Amino acid sequence: MSISGDGPGFSKAKSRLGRYLTGAAVLMLSYAVVYQWAVGFFAGVDVSFLQATHVVVETFTTTGYGEQTRFWVDYPPLLALSILMQLTGVTTVFLTLPLFLVPLVEDALRTAPPASSDQTDHVIICTFTPRGDALVDELDAMDVEYVILESDRDLAEELYGQGYEVIHGDPESVEALESANAAEALAIVADDDDETNASIILAAKQAAPTSRVVSLIENPRVAEYHRYAGADQVVSPRRLLGESLAGKATTSVSSALGDAIEIGEDFEVAELLVQRGSPVEGETIAESGIARLTGVNVIGAWFSGKFVSPPAPDDVIDEHTILLVVGREKRLEELRALTLSSARRFRRGSIIVAGYGEVGSTAAETLASSGVPHLVVDKVDKAGVDVVGDITDPQTLAEANVTEARGVLLALDDDTTAVFATLVSERVSEETEVIARANETESIAKLYRAGADYVLALSTVAGRMLASTVLDEEVIAPQSQIEIVRTQAPRMVGKTLAEADVRAKTNCTIIAIERGDELITDVGPDLRVRSDDDLIVAGLDQDIYRFNDRYS
């Protein structure tokens, strides 16, 4: 990459400093004229303009006054002039100058981000968002080069200082995309608002007609326009997130595994929320007898939002535990029944959907198509909203009859509001389950601590969907809290699973192996990996990265 020279911010700072210095010089010269006249008029002494200027400079910079002070003692007007010059000098030199000089120094010391890239087979991300950050993590894990094209100079400099590959430029500009070497890019990702993305797509297709362009949209109704503009693929994570949250809210009150992830025929992975009052609540993993009673394998668990894989036999299952299990569909349904509270299972109330944006409306549509009664709460009175009010207000919750509700699905676009809404909901109706959307991964832990039963982050879903689209990586369930991928592991070929020691080294779990047309679900320690095997691997994002780095 080539580093750009002085940017516009640096030039502006120099211009401001130049105007300041010119103004200060005019001010001092004006005082010199006044001083020369005042000494002659009041003291009757002729001083040269150069001597007068010298006195003014000494006064402004508080370095001293020399022999000229003898003229002032008996003449109050000259003393008053001296006081005025001192006050003006202190203000000009010591108070005002830093306002112009400091920005110039900061700009001079600031490391400018590159203005171009010579990378090839890379992914260009236009611009930087939490979704793009999740994509960067995926790309890093797969050893795929990337560059972020960011129009905000301050943000570009901040990202560059943090170690991101970034260049400063307008992603809607053909020239900027050419500077990012778009013609040699593996893909160009448009990740801004829907209207800006359309402009980015047009510029990308002009700069690099053969490069793949992927657009991330918030409103699914604009998808056809983005395709018309030239996007090769359009990704809509908000709809997937809404569908997933609705599926989780539905299965939390049913023994059906509608949201289970199908790996093969009659073999699935599921996340099971343990409810208060269920048969396994309050027991340890060993005491619950899950494996003995149902034959299901518990490969992980969330305890108050913290993922553990595998859970220890003495880990206690409480009302906020989410079990990650794998097994045959019938067995999973048997275990599902053990995680449900009989009091919650037979509740007749609706599921309250809070927030009627794209995620909330999709969730409501999904619930309606499943025949699940629901009620929509939003601050704005519009079609589809049943209760107009603030979900963080106990009165609004009371109007929505939260104490009789099956659950509350928070589809809010602000994480701080979602956290507070969770606290209020738990306080008003402790028995009502809370399924929450987070916009950023950093908010997930807060929502769990506030009492949410299940949380899924939009940025995680978007990042996985983008990675799957850009890299052709088969992410089986981008809408899950954990990542499940189908991949090959060349460095494991010829080794048994015990020899590879995957779980200890990566915290991932191999849940199945596809060998030709056969799906092997009995993945014991003596199973040896072959060169043509496809491994189905489950784990947190960072654990999947570690697995790929070690075994791919």
C-alpha positions in Angstrom: 0.0 0.0 0.0 1.1 3.5 -0.6 0.7 6.1 2.1 -1.1 9.3 1.2 0.5 12.7 1.9 -0.9 15.7 3.8 -4.7 15.4 3.9 -7.3 18.2 3.8 -7.4 18.4 7.6 -3.7 19.2 7.7 -4.1 21.9 5.1 -7.0 23.5 6.9 -5.0 23.5 10.2 -2.1 25.3 8.5 -4.5 27.8 6.9 -6.1 28.6 10.3 -2.7 29.0 11.9 -1.6 31.3 9.0 -4.6 33.5 9.5 -4.0 33.7 13.3 -0.3 34.7 12.9 -1.3 37.4 10.3 -3.9 38.7 12.7 -1.5 38.7 15.6 1.1 40.6 13.6 -1.4 43.3 12.5 -2.5 43.6 16.2 1.1 44.1 17.5 2.0 46.6 14.7 -1.2 48.5 15.5 -0.2 48.7 19.2 3.3 49.8 18.1 1.8 52.8 16.2 -0.4 53.7 19.3 2.6 53.3 21.7 4.9 55.5 19.6 2.2 58.2 19.5 1.3 57.9 23.2 5.0 58.2 24.4 5.5 61.3 22.3 2.2 62.9 23.3 2.2 62.2 27.0 6.0 62.0 27.8 7.3 64.2 25.1 9.8 61.6 24.0 10.4 60.5 20.5 10.9 56.8 20.0 11.3 55.0 16.7 8.7 52.7 15.3 11.2 49.8 15.7 11.7 50.7 19.4 7.9 50.8 19.8 7.5 47.4 18.1 10.2 46.0 20.4 8.3 47.2 23.5 5.0 45.7 22.2 6.6 42.3 21.5 8.2 42.3 24.9 4.9 43.1 26.5 2.9 40.5 24.5 5.4 37.8 25.3 5.9 38.9 29.0 9.7 38.8 28.5 10.4 42.3 30.0 10.2 46.0 29.2 13.8 47.4 29.4 14.5 51.0 29.8 11.2 52.2 28.3 9.5 51.8 31.7 10.9 55.1 32.9 8.5 56.9 30.5 5.4 55.3 32.3 5.9 56.1 35.9 4.5 59.6 35.9 2.0 59.1 33.1 -1.1 57.1 34.0 -2.3 56.9 30.3 0.9 55.1 29.5 0.5 52.7 32.4 -3.1 52.0 31.3 -1.8 51.3 27.8 0.8 48.9 29.2 -1.9 47.1 31.2 -4.1 46.8 28.1 -1.2 45.5 26.0 -0.3 42.9 28.7 -3.9 41.6 28.8 -4.1 41.5 25.1 -0.8 39.7 24.8 -1.6 37.0 27.4 -4.9 36.4 25.6 -3.4 36.3 22.2 -0.2 34.3 22.9 -1.0 32.0 25.8 -4.8 31.4 25.5 -5.6 31.7 21.8 -2.5 30.3 20.2 -2.9 26.7 21.5 -6.3 26.6 19.8 -4.6 27.0 16.4 -1.3 25.3 17.1 -2.4 22.1 18.9 -4.6 20.9 16.0 -1.7 21.5 13.6 0.6 19.5 15.8 -2.0 16.7 16.2 -2.5 16.6 12.4 1.3 16.5 11.9 1.7 13.6 14.3 -1.3 11.7 13.1 -0.6 8.6 10.9 -2.5 9.0 7.7 -4.2 5.8 6.5 -3.1 4.5 3.1 -4.8 6.0 0.0 -4.4 2.9 -2.2 -4.0 -0.9 -2.0 -2.0 -3.3 -4.2 -3.7 -6.4 -2.7 -5.2 -9.1 -5.0 -7.8 -11.8 -4.3 -9.0 -9.6 -1.4 -12.4 -8.5 -0.2 -13.2 -4.7 -0.3 -15.6 -3.7 2.5 -17.5 -0.5 1.9 -17.8 0.9 4.6 -17.0 0.0 8.3 -19.9 -1.2 10.5 -20.4 -3.8 13.3 -21.5 -6.2 10.5 -18.3 -5.5 8.6 -16.3 -6.0 11.8 -17.8 -9.5 12.1 -17.0 -10.2 8.5 -13.4 -9.1 9.1 -13.1 -11.7 11.9 -14.4 -14.3 9.5 -11.9 -13.2 6.8 -9.0 -13.2 9.3 -9.9 -16.7 10.3 -9.9 -17.9 6.7 -6.6 -16.1 5.9 -8.4 -14.0 3.3 -7.0 -10.5 2.7 -9.4 -7.5 3.0 -9.4 -3.8 2.9 -11.9 -1.4 4.3 -12.8 1.6 2.1 -14.0 4.3 4.6 -15.1 7.8 3.6 -14.9 9.2 7.2 -11.3 10.3 7.6 -11.4 10.3 11.4 -12.8 6.7 11.5 -10.4 5.6 8.9 -7.5 6.9 10.9 -8.8 5.3 14.1 -9.2 1.9 12.4 -5.8 2.2 10.9 -4.3 2.9 14.3 -6.1 -0.3 15.6 -4.4 -2.4 13.0 -7.2 -2.8 10.4 -6.4 -2.8 6.7 -8.1 0.4 5.7 -7.8 3.2 3.1 -9.5 6.6 3.1 -11.8 7.2 0.2 -15.4 7.5 -1.0 -16.7 4.0 -1.8 -19.2 5.6 -4.2 -16.3 6.9 -6.2 -14.9 4.8 -9.1 -11.5 6.3 -8.5 -11.5 5.2 -4.8 -12.5 1.7 -5.8 -9.8 1.6 -8.4 -7.3 2.7 -5.7 -8.5 -0.3 -3.6 -7.6 -2.5 -6.6 -11.2 -3.5 -7.2 -10.4 -5.2 -10.5 -8.3 -7.8 -8.6 -10.7 -8.2 -5.7 -12.3 -11.5 -4.8 -15.5 -9.6 -3.9 -16.8 -6.1 -3.1 -19.2 -5.8 -0.2 -21.5 -2.8 0.0 -22.3 -2.3 3.7 -23.9 1.1 4.1 -27.5 2.3 4.1 -29.7 0.9 1.3 -29.6 4.0 -1.0 -25.8 4.4 -0.6 -25.3 0.8 -1.3 -27.0 1.1 -4.6 -24.6 3.9 -5.6 -21.6 1.8 -4.4 -22.8 -1.1 -6.6 -23.0 1.1 -9.7 -19.5 2.4 -9.0 -18.1 -1.1 -8.3 -19.5 -2.5 -11.5 -17.8 0.4 -13.4 -14.5 0.0 -11.6 -14.4 -3.8 -11.7 -17.0 -5.3 -14.1 -15.9 -8.9 -13.4 -15.6 -8.7 -9.6 -18.4 -10.1 -7.5 -20.5 -7.5 -5.7 -22.4 -8.4 -2.6 -24.9 -5.9 -1.1 -26.2 -6.0 2.5 -29.7 -4.6 2.8 -32.0 -3.5 5.6 -35.2 -3.3 3.7 -35.9 -6.5 1.7 -38.1 -4.5 -0.7 -35.0 -2.8 -2.2 -33.4 -6.2 -3.2 -34.6 -6.1 -6.8 -33.2 -2.5 -7.3 -29.8 -3.6 -6.0 -29.8 -6.5 -8.4 -30.8 -4.2 -11.2 -27.9 -1.9 -10.2 -25.6 -4.9 -10.7 -25.3 -6.7 -7.4 -24.4 -10.3 -7.8 -25.9 -11.3 -4.5 -28.1 -9.5 -2.0 -28.0 -10.4 1.7 -30.9 -9.6 4.1 -29.9 -10.5 7.7 -32.7 -8.7 9.4 -35.3 -11.0 8.0 -33.3 -14.1 9.0 -32.9 -12.7 12.5 -36.6 -12.0 12.8 -37.5 -15.5 11.6 -35.0 -17.0 14.0 -36.2 -15.1 17.1 -39.8 -16.0 16.3 -38.8 -19.6 15.9 -37.1 -19.5 19.3 -40.1 -17.9 20.9 -42.4 -20.5 19.4 -40.4 -23.5 20.4 -39.8 -22.2 23.9 -43.5 -23.0 24.6 -43.7 -26.2 22.6 -42.1 -29.6 22.5 -41.7 -29.4 18.8 -38.2 -28.7 17.5 -39.1 -26.2 14.8 -35.9 -24.3 15.1 -33.6 -27.3 15.2 -30.7 -27.4 12.7 -30.8 -30.4 10.4 -27.5 -32.0 9.7 -28.7 -35.1 8.0 -31.8 -37.2 7.8 -33.2 -37.6 11.3 -30.1 -36.0 12.9 -30.2 -32.5 14.3 -28.6 -29.9 16.5 -30.8 -27.8 18.8 -30.5 -25.1 21.4 -32.9 -25.8 24.3 -33.9 -23.2 26.8 -34.3 -24.5 30.3 -37.4 -23.0 31.9 -38.1 -22.4 35.6 -40.0 -25.4 37.0 -38.9 -27.8 34.3 -37.8 -31.4 35.4 -34.1 -30.7 34.8 -34.0 -27.2 36.4 -31.8 -27.2 39.5 -30.0 -30.4 38.7 -26.4 -30.9 37.6 -25.6 -32.2 34.2 -24.8 -35.6 35.7 -27.9 -35.7 37.9 -30.2 -34.8 35.0 -29.4 -38.1 33.3 -29.9 -36.5 29.9 -27.6 -38.8 28.0 -29.0 -41.9 29.9 -32.7 -41.0 29.5 -32.7 -39.6 26.0 -29.5 -40.7 24.3 -28.8 -37.1 23.4 -25.3 -35.7 23.5 -24.9 -32.4 25.3 -22.0 -30.7 23.5 -22.2 -27.3 25.1 -24.2 -25.0 27.3 -24.7 -21.4 28.1 -24.7 -20.5 31.8 -25.9 -16.9 32.2 -24.6 -16.1 28.7 -21.2 -17.8 29.1 -20.6 -20.7 26.7 -19.0 -23.9 28.1 -18.0 -26.8 25.9 -18.4 -29.4 27.1 -20.2 -28.6 30.4 -18.8 -30.4 33.5 -20.8 -33.1 35.1 -21.3 -31.0 38.2 -22.4 -27.8 36.3 -25.9 -26.9 37.6 -28.7 -26.4 35.1 -30.8 -23.3 36.0 -33.6 -21.4 34.5 -31.2 -19.3 32.3 -29.2 -22.3 30.9 -29.3 -23.0 27.2 -28.3 -26.6 26.3 -26.6 -27.2 22.9 -27.5 -30.8 22.1 -27.1 -33.1 19.1 -29.0 -36.3 18.4 -32.0 -38.0 16.6 -35.1 -35.9 16.2 -37.3 -38.1 18.4 -34.7 -38.1 21.2 -34.3 -34.3 21.0 -38.1 -33.9 21.3 -38.0 -36.1 24.4 -35.3 -33.9 25.9 -37.2 -30.8 24.9 -40.1 -31.9 27.0 -37.8 -32.2 30.0 -36.7 -28.5 29.6 -40.2 -27.0 29.5 -42.1 -25.8 32.5 -45.7 -27.2 32.7 -46.9 -23.8 33.9 -45.4 -22.1 30.8 -46.3 -24.8 28.4 -50.0 -24.4 28.8 -50.2 -20.6 28.9 -52.8 -19.3 26.6 -51.5 -15.8 26.3 -49.8 -14.2 23.2 -46.2 -13.6 22.5 -45.5 -9.9 22.8 -43.4 -8.6 19.9 -41.8 -5.3 20.9 -40.6 -3.1 18.0 -42.1 -3.2 14.6 -39.2 -2.5 12.3 -37.9 -5.0 9.8 -36.9 -7.6 12.4 -40.1 -7.2 14.5 -42.4 -7.3 11.5 -40.7 -10.4 10.1 -41.0 -12.1 13.6 -44.7 -11.2 13.7 -45.2 -12.6 10.2 -43.4 -15.8 11.2 -45.5 -16.2 14.3 -48.7 -15.6 12.3 -47.7 -18.2 9.7 -47.1 -20.7 12.5 -50.5 -20.0 14.0 -49.0 -18.6 17.2 -51.1 -15.8 18.8 -49.0 -12.6 19.1 -49.4 -8.9 20.0 -47.2 -6.1 18.6 -46.1 -3.2 20.7 -44.4 -0.1 19.2 -44.1 3.6 20.0 -45.5 4.6 16.6 -49.2 4.0 15.8 -49.1 2.2 12.4 -50.7 -0.7 10.6 -49.9 -4.0 12.4 -49.3 -2.4 15.9 -51.7 -3.6 18.6 -50.5 -1.5 21.5 -48.9 1.9 21.1 -46.5 2.6 23.9 -43.0 2.3 25.3 -42.0 -1.3 26.1 -39.8 0.0 29.0 -43.0 1.4 30.7 -44.6 -1.1 33.1 -48.0 0.4 32.1 -47.5 -0.5 28.5 -46.5 -4.1 29.6 -49.7 -4.2 31.7 -51.8 -3.1 28.7 -50.2 -5.9 26.7 -51.1 -8.3 29.5 -47.5 -9.4 30.0 -48.3 -11.4 33.1 -50.3 -13.9 31.0 -48.0 -13.7 27.9 -46.1 -16.7 26.7 -43.1 -14.6 26.1 -41.7 -11.2 25.1 -39.7 -10.9 21.9 -37.6 -7.8 21.9 -36.9 -6.6 18.3 -35.6 -3.2 19.3 -33.0 -1.2 17.3 -31.2 0.1 20.4 -29.3 -2.2 22.7 -29.5 0.1 25.7 -33.3 0.2 25.4 -33.4 -3.6 25.0 -31.4 -4.1 28.2 -33.7 -1.8 30.1 -36.8 -3.4 28.6 -35.5 -6.8 29.7 -35.1 -5.6 33.3 -38.6 -4.1 33.4 -40.1 -7.2 31.9 -38.4 -9.5 34.4 -39.5 -7.2 37.2 -43.1 -7.0 36.1 -43.5 -10.7 35.1 -40.7 -13.0 36.2 -42.4 -16.0 34.6 -42.5 -14.6 31.1 -39.7 -15.6 28.9 -37.6 -12.9 27.1 -36.2 -13.5 23.7 -34.0 -10.5 22.7 -32.3 -9.1 19.6 -28.9 -7.4 20.1 -27.4 -5.2 17.5 -23.8 -5.7 18.6 -22.1 -8.7 20.1 -20.9 -6.6 23.1 -24.5 -6.3 24.3 -25.2 -10.0 24.5 -23.7 -10.5 27.9 -25.6 -7.4 29.3 -28.9 -8.8 28.1 -28.3 -12.1 29.7 -27.3 -10.5 32.9 -30.5 -8.4 32.7 -32.5 -11.7 32.6 -33.0 -12.5 28.9 -33.5 -16.2 28.2 -32.1 -16.1 24.6 -30.1 -13.5 22.7 -29.0 -13.3 19.1 -26.9 -10.5 17.6 -27.7 -8.9 14.3 -24.0 -8.2 13.6 -23.2 -11.9 14.1 -25.9 -13.1 11.7 -24.9 -10.5 9.1 -21.1 -11.3 9.4 -21.7 -15.0 9.0 -24.1 -14.5 6.1 -21.6 -12.2 4.3 -18.7 -14.6 5.0 -20.7 -17.6 3.7 -21.7 -15.6 0.5 -18.3 -14.1 -0.2 -16.1 -17.1 0.6 -18.5 -19.8 -0.4 -18.1 -21.2 3.1 -20.9 -23.5 4.1 -22.2 -21.9 7.3 -25.1 -24.3 8.2 -26.9 -22.0 10.7 -25.8 -18.3 10.6 -28.8 -17.5 12.8 -27.6 -19.6 15.7 -25.7 -18.4 18.8 -23.0 -20.9 17.8 -21.5 -21.4 14.4 -21.9 -24.7 12.6 -19.9 -25.2 9.5 -19.2 -28.0 7.0 -15.5 -28.0 6.3 -12.5 -30.2 5.5 -9.5 -30.6 7.8 -6.4 -31.7 5.7 -4.1 -31.6 8.8 -6.3 -34.2 10.5 -6.3 -36.7 7.7 -5.0 -40.0 9.0 -5.5 -39.1 12.6 -8.1 -40.4 15.0 -10.3 -37.9 16.8 -8.5 -38.8 20.0 -5.1 -38.0 18.4 -6.3 -34.7 17.0 -7.8 -33.7 20.4 -10.0 -31.1 18.7 -12.1 -30.1 21.7 -9.1 -29.5 24.0 -7.2 -27.5 21.4 -10.0 -25.5 19.9 -13.0 -25.8 22.1 -15.0 -27.0 19.1 -17.0 -30.2 18.7 -17.1 -32.5 15.7 -20.7 -33.5 15.7 -20.8 -35.6 12.5 -18.7 -36.6 9.5 -20.0 -36.9 5.9 -18.2 -39.7 4.1 -19.6 -39.9 0.6 -23.3 -40.6 0.9 -22.9 -41.7 4.5 -23.5 -39.5 7.5 -21.5 -40.7 10.5 -23.0 -39.5 13.7 -21.2 -41.9 16.0 -18.0 -39.9 16.2 -16.1 -41.7 18.8 -12.4 -41.2 19.7 -11.2 -44.0 17.5 -12.8 -42.7 14.3 -10.0 -41.9 11.8 -10.4 -38.9 9.4 -10.1 -39.6 5.7 -9.0 -37.2 3.0 -12.5 -37.0 1.4 -14.3 -36.5 4.7 -16.5 -33.4 5.3 -16.6 -32.5 9.0 -19.6 -30.9 10.6 -18.1 -28.7 13.4 -19.8 -26.7 16.0 -18.4 -23.9 18.2 -18.3 -20.2 19.0 -17.0 -18.0 16.2 -13.6 -17.6 17.7 -13.3 -21.4 18.3 -14.2 -22.1 14.6 -11.5 -19.6 13.6 -9.0 -21.5 15.8 -10.1 -24.8 14.3 -9.6 -23.6 10.7 -6.3 -22.1 11.6 -5.0 -25.4 13.2 -6.5 -28.1 10.9 -7.3 -26.5 7.5 
